[in-house]
Amino acid sequence: MAPERPQPVRRLRWLLPALLALAWLAIGSFAGPFAGKLSEVAVNDGSAFLPSSAESTEVGELRATFDDTEATPAIVVAERTGGLSGADLAYLDSASAALAALDFNAGPPIPPQLSDEDPAEAAQLVVLIDAGADENEAVAQIRSVLDEGRPDGLDVLVTGQAALGADLGEAFGGVDGLLLLVAAAVVAVILVLVYRSPLLPLLVLLSCGFALAAASAAVYALADAGAIDLNGQSQGILFILVFGAATDYALLLVARFREELDAGLDRFTAVRRALRATIEPIAASAGTVILGVLCLLFSQLESNRGLGPVAAIGIAAAFLSAVTFLPAVLAIFGRAAFWPRRVAKGGRRRSRLWANVAGLVARRPRVVWMTTAAGLVIAAAFMVQLKADGTAQTEVFLTDVDSVAGQEVLAEHFPGGSGAPAVIIANESALDAVLAAAEVDGVADVAASVDQSGQVKVADGLVEVEAVLEDAPDSDAAVATVERLREAVHAVDGADALVGGPTAIQLDTLETSERDRAVIIPIVLAVILLVLMLLLRSIVAPLLLTATVVLSFGATMGVSALVFNHLFGFPGADPTVVLFGFVFLVALGIDYNIFLMTRVREESARLGTKAGTLRGLVATGGVITSAGVVLAATFSALAVLPILFLAQIAFVVAFGVLLDTVIVRSLLVPALTVDIGKAVWQPSKLARVRPLSRK
């Protein structure tokens, strides 16, 4: 009979968990509101994320020498089929005067311009919003003014750079409301199905909530201080990552806790042993994802660079909550956490499903891994069909918005680039040559900027030229025109010409994204390979695991290409979809291999590599599959926001995680490990020692 513990020790076993739980309650109470305040420090202006070396960034800085006032255009377009009436024109004059009186105006009112049809069916007027104004509020005021006194049958829409930004901000408005609610509901439903208990899912959700609160407070403080850049997509990914990662870590810990309870241990000893057994894979998993996302700091796009520390903070908070708060409440509730299900004392449960999977791997390992690898290679072959060279800004919305409809009306009646011209800055001495060179295909009109007296503006020996594009400024055709425009004006001797403007910003963003993809992907692979080598103390196994995850990523992108092109009919994808998909899938896919192989390594020391692999597969099969389903479901929640990029990331990560858990981790990796045998642990001692036991 075990000796009775001293009274102070028994008290400490209760006191420490209680103090930890109370500490997290205090953190949640203080930090919880920050999750709803992140939108206040989020910036969704693409031009703010470009590096200072980008040509469009240089043009933006040089434009300040011509005019102290920086402005963003909002374009009002009115249309009536059959021709504008006198009442329509009177309404537009009145609206123009009312808009000119608003506080955010950065310049004198611009009179309405009629289209060339006879009779004119459309008119446009440009409102310049001061750079210091709240663009979302300014666009809301413009739309409110236009609603007053509008004649029946006259369609009036607000488009342009400012309106697109405002509509994008509104689309991201559901990040801290709808997205959070959907993610929490999805996790709750899955946990209830997994545990068939009302209390345990609540404890896990509390762990997720406290982690999100802590992460949100840290991110808010850093973004508010200007230390990191936060935008709507980073905010959404933060919420999903915290919920997914915290739930994954909880599933692993709870599964091992239940194993220890099954073995007849008391709740305090069971928690201690469960935490001791899972802290290494959970820490390795969290560390791998943190290091993986921090590789985004090598990006030249500030939006990507900002996501790195934001995601890392989220994963760190999920880890801390999972290894402190959750063990504390498990120690407090013990077997009652699983109510109404009973946890038996003594004996171990064995999953018939995973025993059958292990049996298949044991009987035909080579056939299993060759078949699954071949299937993944075939799927990966379709990756060449992925159209990831960028999309128009008007195509990022998955729902109808006024700014997109307005851009379509504008392009129908006016040159597509009206209100958002390409801007050329050049030396004054080469003005005539630049004007001539700028008349490339796709440019509707080109002229030097003039002051109110009609004289060409000159500042520090430089002149400004505006080139109105024939196509919508965010279209592929407009991007191609800017490329031609840059090539033409760069060739003018002595001009030192630079081309900027909204379309040039889009072009520079695409080129920078492609550069980031080529640089960051190899860095992520190197970092994850090093982490695996340190964790598994071998070289062969890490190379094997990394290769399988890369193959899984290729297969995921191949399937995504087919789905995006032929099922969803998406217009294309941004280059960052591939980059983010790689970072998340490789880092998160390695997670499940870490969960599996750390258990396999533990069992192999006792049973040998083949038996240890099969035992590890059976022991972790249910929990890893559950973790994969939870993470896939939480990432799928991103699709509730009507943004093309987030919908694509949601599918890529959700499908890829399921592929990793169901095929790669369940079949490919175990079959390869069994087929290779103990050599998989080379050069560690585990590759040379005999198993201690085969019981």
N, C-alpha and C positions, 0 to 999 in steps of 0.2 A: 504493500500500500504506500502511495506517495506521501511524503511528509506534508503536513498542512502548512500553507504559506503564512508568513508573519502578517499581522493585521495591516501594517503600513504598506506592504507590497500589494495586498488585496485592494486596499483603498486606491493605490496608484493605478492599478489596472482599470478602475472605473474613472478616476479623476482625469487622466491624460486624454482618453477619448472624448470625455465631456468638454474639456477645455478646448480641444481642437475643433469640435463641432460648434461651440460658442464663438470661437475666433472667426470661423468662416461665416457664421450668421452675421457677425459684426461687419465683416468685409462686404458681404452681399448687401447689407442695409446701406452702407456708405456708397459703394461703387455701382450698385444696380442701376441708378438713374442715368449713368453715363452711356449705357447701351442705346438709349433713346436720344442722346445728345450728339452722337458722332456725326450726324448729318450736318450739324452746325459748323464743323471744321473740315468737311469734305469739299474738295474742289473737283469739278468735272470738265474743266476747260482744257482741251487737248494741247493748246499752244503753250500752256504753263509747264508741260511735262517734257518738252524738247530740250536737248542739251544746248548750252550757249554757243557751241561750235556749229550748230545747224544754220544753213543759209537763211532760212525763213526767220530764225531768231535774230540773226544779225540785222536783217531788214527791219524787223520790228523795233529794234533799238535805234537804228538810224532814222526811222520815221519821226522819232521824238524831236529831232533837230529841226524839223520843218514846222511842227505845231506842238505846242505844249500840251494840247488836249488829245488824249487817246480815246478812241471810240469804237464801239462794236455796232455794226449795222443791223437793224431790224427792218425788214421790207414788208410793206403793206401792199397786197395785191387784191384788186377788185375786178370781178368778171360778171358780165351779163351776156348770155348768148343772144345774138341778134343786134347787139350794139348798146352802148351806155346811153342812158336817157339824160335829159337836162337835170332831172332831180338827182340822178346819180352823181353828176359832176358837181352840183351844188353841195351835196353831202360830202364829197371828197375834199372840196375846198374848206368846208367847215371843220371836218375831221383833222385836216392838215394844220389848221390854226390852233385847234384844241391840243393836238399832240405837241406843237411847238411850245406851248405854254407849260408843259410838264417839267418838273425840276431836273430830271435826269438828262435833258437834251445837251448834246456836246457841240452843237453847231446850229446855224440858222436853218429854218424850215426849208425843205426841198419841195417845190411845187409838184403836184401829180404829173406823171408822164404817161401819155396815152400810147396804146399800141398802134401798129401801122395799118391795121385793117380799116376798111371803109364800109360801114361805120366802125369806129373803134369799139372793140368788145372788152377791152381790159385797160386798167390803169395801175400804175405803181407809184408809190412814194416811199422814200427812204427816211427812217428815223435813226439818228445817231445817238447811241446810248453811251454816256460818259463812263470811262473805265472804272471810276470810283463808285458807280451806282450798283445796286443789286439787280443783276440782269433779269433774274426770275421775276422780281417784283415789277421791274420796268415793263417787261413783256405782258404781265398780267394787267398793268394799268393801260397799256396800249389797247389790248383786247377789250377792256372795259369801256374805254372811250369810243371804240369803233362800234360797239353794240348800241350806242345811243343814236337814235334817229336813222338807223340804216333802212333804206328803201326796201320794200318787199321784192324778193326775187334777185337781189344783188348779193352775190357771194363775195364775202370779204374775209381774207385770211392773212395771218402774220407769219412770215417765214424769214429766211436769212439766218446768219450765224447766231444771233442772239436768241431767236425763237427756237432754233434747233437745240441750243444749250438748255433753254428753259424746259422744253419738252423732255429732254433727257433727264434733267434734274427731277421732274415730276415722276418719270418712270422709276427712278431710283428711290422715290419717296416711300415705297413699300418695303425698303430694306429693313428698317427698324420696327416694322409693324407686321405686315403680312408674312414676310419671309421668316421672321422669328417665330411667329405663331405656327406656320406650316411645319417648320423644322422640328419644333417641340412636339407637335401633334404626331408627326411621323415616328419620331423616336419613341414616344409614349406607346403608340400602338404596337410597334415591333417588340418593345420590351415586355409588354403585357403578354404577347403571344409567346415570347421566349420563356419568361419566368412563370407565367400563369399565376401571378401574385400582384395584388394592388400596391403593396408597400415597397417592394424592392424597386420597381420602375420609378416610384416617387423619389426614392433616395438617389438613384442614378441621375434623374432629371435635376434634382437639387445640386448634385455635383457639377452637372453641365452648366446650370444657371450661375452658380458661384464662380465657376471658371470664366464664363463670359463676362460677368460683372467685373472681375479683377482685370481681365484683358482690356475691356472697354475703357476702364478708368485710365490704364496705362497708355493706351493708344490715344485717347482724348488729350491727355496731358502733353504727349510728345507732338501731336499734330497741332495743338493750340500754340505750342511754343515754336513751331516752325521747324522742328527737328526731323520730322518725316512728312511725306505727302500722303494724304488719304483721299481716295475717291470712292464713288458709289460701288464700283465692282470690288475694290479691296474690302470695303465694309461688308458687303454680302458674303464674300469668301471667308472673312474672319468669323462671322456667325456660324457658317456651315462647318468650317474646320474645327471650331471649338466644340460644337455639339457632336460631330462625328468622332473626333479624337477622344474626347472625354468619355463617350459611350464605349468606344473600342477598349480603352484601358480598363473601364469598369467591368466590361464583360470578361476580360482576361482574369482580373483579380477575383471577381465573384465566382467564376468557375473553379478557380483553384481553392478558394475559401470553402466552397461546397464539397470539393474533394476531401479536404481536411476534416470537415464535419462528418462526412461519410465514414471516415476512418475512425471516428469515435472521439475526436479531440474536443475539448471545451472551446467556446467561442473565442476567448482571448488567445489561446495557443494557436487555434486555427487561423486567426487573422495574422498573427505574427509569422507563422510558417507560409501562409499564402503570400504575404507581402515580400518575404524573403525570397520566395521562389519566382515571383513575377517582377520584382523591381528591376532586375537586369534587362529582360526583354522590353519592358515598358520604357525604361530610361533609354535603351538603345533605339527603340522605335521613335520616341520623342526627339532624341538627339539627331537621328538621321533626317527626320522631316525638318527640324529646325535648321540644320546645316544645309539641307537641300534648298529650302526657300530663301535662306540667306545668300545663296549663290546669285539670286536676283539683284543683289547689290552691284554686280558687275554690269548690269544693264545701263545703257545710256539714257533710257527713258525714265524720267522721274516717277511716272506712275508705276512702272515695274519695280523700280528701286524701293518705292514706298511699300509695295506689297510684301517684300522680303521681311522687314522687321515687324510689320503688322501681323503676318501669319506666324512668325516665330514667337511673338508675344502670346498669341492665342494658343499655340501648342504648349508653350511653357506653362501657361495658366491651367490648361487641361491636365497636364502632368501633375502639377502641384496639388490640384484638387483631388485627382484620382488616388494619389499615394498618401494623402493626409486626411481629408474630410471623409472619403468613402470608407477607408479602414476604420476610422473612428466610429462611424454610425453602424458599421457591421459588427464591431465589437460591442456596441451598446445593445443592438437588437438581437444579434445571434441568429438562432434558428427561426425566431419569430419573423425575420425579414422575408422568409420564403412562404409565410402563411398565405393561403390555406394548405399549400403543399407541405408534406412532412419530409424532413431530412433524416434518413435513417442513421442510427449510430452503429458503425461497423460495416465493413464491406465496401466494395467499390462498384459503381455503376458502369456498365459497358454498353456503348452505343452499337446496336446491330447494324445500322446503316454504315457507320464508319469502319466497323469490323469487316463488312463486305467489301468496302473500297480498299481497305488494307489487304484483304485477301486477293483481290484482283491485281494489285501492284506486286504482291509477293509472288504470284504464279507467273505472270508475264511482264516483268518490268521493262524489258527492251521493247516489246510490242507496244506497251502503253506509252512510253515516252516518245517513241518514233512516230506513233499515230498522232498524238497530241501536238508534237512539234510540227509535223507536216501540215496539220490543220491551221496552226497559227501562221506558218509561212505563207500558205495560200491566202489567208485573210490579209496579211501584211502586204501582199503584192498589189492590192487595190489602193494602197496609200498614194500611189502616183496620181490617182484621180482626185485627190483632195485639192480644192481650190482655195489656197490659203495665202493669196497675194493681196488681200485687202478688199474692203467693200465700201461703197459710198456711205457717207454719214446718214443720208436719208434712209438707208437700208438697215440700219441697226435696230429700228423699231419693229416689233412684231405685231403691233396694233396700229390702227389708223390715228394719226396725229395731225393737227392743223399745219404744222411747219412743213411736213412732207407734202401734204396736199397743196399747200401754197407754192412750194417749189415746182410742182408739176404744172400748175397753172401759169406760173411765171415763165417756165421754159417753153410753154406752148405759144406765148404771145410776145416774149421779149428774148433777147440773147440770154442764155442760161446763166451767165456769170454776172448779170446785172446786180449791182449792190454789193458784190463781193469780188472786185477785180483783182487780178494779179498785180503786184506792186514791184516796180523796178527802181532801184536806186543806182545811179551812175554818176560819173564825173560830168560836170556841166559842159566841158569842152567837147564831149562826145555825144551830146544830146541828139543831134540830127541823125547820126549813124545808128544810135540805139533805137530811135523811133522807126527807122527803116528796117532794122534787123528784127524788131519785135513783131512785124507783120507776118507771122508764120501761120500755117494752117491751124484753124481753131480759134484764132483771135478775131473777134468781131470789130473791135475798135481800139485804138491806142492813141494816147495823148498825154502831154506833160501836165502835171498839176499846176494850177494857176491860183493866184490870190484874188481878192475881191475886185482888184483893179484890172484883172485880166492878164497880169504879168506872170511869167513862169516863176514858180517858187524856187529860190536858190538858198541853200544853207551850207556853209563851210565848203563851198565849191562843189556841192552835190545837187542833183536834181532828182525829182520824183516823177515817175511815169506810171500811169495806170493803164493796164491792158484788160479790156472787158472780154471775157471768154464766151464763145458761142454756146458751150454746154454748161450744165449745172456745175457749180464750183466743186462739188464733192463727187462728181462722176469719174469713172475711169477715163472717159474721153478728155475731161478737163485736166486730169493728172498727166495724161500723155501730152497735152498741149503745153503744160508748164515745163515738161521735160524738153520739148522742142524749143520753147522760149528760152530756157536757160542755156541750151547749147548755142542758140543764135546770138544772144547778147553777150555771153562769155567770150565769144570769138571776136568781138569788136575791140580793136586795138585802142588802148588808153582809156577804156571806159570803166574798167574795174566794176562791171555791172553785177548786181546781185538781184535775185528774184524771190519775192516773198508773197504774203497774202494767204488767205484761207486754204486755197488749193495747194500751195507750196508747203504749208504746214502739214497737210495730209500726206503729201509726197514724202517729206522728210521723216514723218512718223513711221510710214511704211518701211522706208529704207533703214531707219534705225532699228525697227523691230526685227527685220531680217538679219541685221548685224548681231543683235542680241541673241537671236536663236542660234546662230553659228558659233558664238563664243560661249554661251552659258551651258548649253547641253553637254559638251565635253567636260566642263568643270563639275557639273552635277554628278556625272558618271564617276569621275575620279574621286570625289569626296565620298560618295556612297560606297564605292569599292574599298576605300581605306577604312571606313567605319566597320564594314563587315569583316575585314581582315582582323581588326583589333578585337571585335566581339567574338568571332569564332576561332580565333588563333590559328587560322589556316589560310592558304592561298587558293586552293582548288575550289572549295565550297563557295567562297565569295565570287570568284569568277563565274562559276556555274549559276549562282543566284542572280547576279547582275545580267548575265546573258539571257536568262529566262524572262526577266522583267522587261528588258529591252525588246525582246521578241513579242512579249505580250503587248507592249506599247505600240509596236508596229501593226499588230493585228487589230488593235483597238482603233487606230487611225484609219486603217483600211476599211473596216466596217463603218466607221463614222463617215468616211467619204461616200460610201454607197447610200447610207441613210440620209445624209445632208443633201446629196444631189438628186436622188430618185424618190425618196419617201417624203421628206419635209420640203423639198424644193427651195432650199436656202440659196441666196444669190452668191454665196462664197463665204470666206472666213478670214478673219484678221490673222496675221502671222503670229500674234501672241497666243492664239488658241493652241497652236502646236507647242509653243514654249511652255505655257502654263500647264497644258495637258501632260507634257513630258515631266515637268518638275513634280506635279502632284502624283501622277501615276507611278513614276519610278520611286519616289520617296514613300508613298503610301503602299505601293505594291511590295516594296522591300519589307515594310512593316510586317505583313502576314508571313513572309518567309522568315523574318526574325522570330516571330512568335513560334513558328513551327520548328525551325532549326535549333533554337536554344533548347527546346524540349527534347528534340532528337539527340542533341549532343549530350544532354543530361542522361537520357535513357541508354545511349550507346556506350557510355562508360561502364554500365552494368551489364548490358545485354548483348553488346556487339552492334555493329552498324546496321545490319539488316533488321534484326529484331527491334533495335532501338528506334529505327525509322518508322516501322509499323506501329510500335507502341505510341510514339510521339504523334503519328497521324491520327490514331484513334482517340488519344487523349485531348488533342486540340481541335479535332475536326469540327465539332459542333460550335465551339466558342468562336473560332476564326470565321466560320461561315456566317454566324450571326453578326459578327463585327463587320464583315464585308457587306452584308445586307443593310445594316444600319448606315454605314458610310455612304453606300450607293444611294440609299433612300434620302439621306440628308442632302447630298449634292443635287439630287433630282429636284429638291425644293427650290433651287435657284431658278428653275424654269418658270416659277410663278411671276417673276419679274419680266416684263415684255421687252427684253433686250436680247438681240441676236447673240452677242458674245457670251452672255451668261447661259443662254439656252444650250449653246454648243458645248461650253465647258461642263454644264450639268450632264449632258449625254456622254461626253468623252470620259469623264471621271467615273460616272455611275457604271457605265458598261465596262470600262477597264477594270474597275475594282471587282466587279462580279466575275469577270474573266480570270483575274488573278486568283480569287478565292476558290472558284469552282473548278477551274481547269489547271492553272499553273501550280498553285499550292497543293491541291488535292491529288493531282495525277502526275504532272510533268516533273516537279521537283522530287517527290518521294521515289518515283520510278527511276530517275537518273541516279539518285543517291544509292538506292538498292543495287542498281546495275553496276555502278562504279565501285561500290563497297567501301572499305575503310580507307582507301586511297583518297577519298573525298576530303579527309581531314588533313592531308599533307600540307605543310610539314610538321603539324603538331604531334605531340606524343600520342594522342588518341589514335593516330593512324598505325601505331606500332604495338600498343598494349593489347593484352587479352582481356575480354570482358570479365568483370569480377563475379558476375552471377548470371544465370539464365532463368531465374525464377520470375 
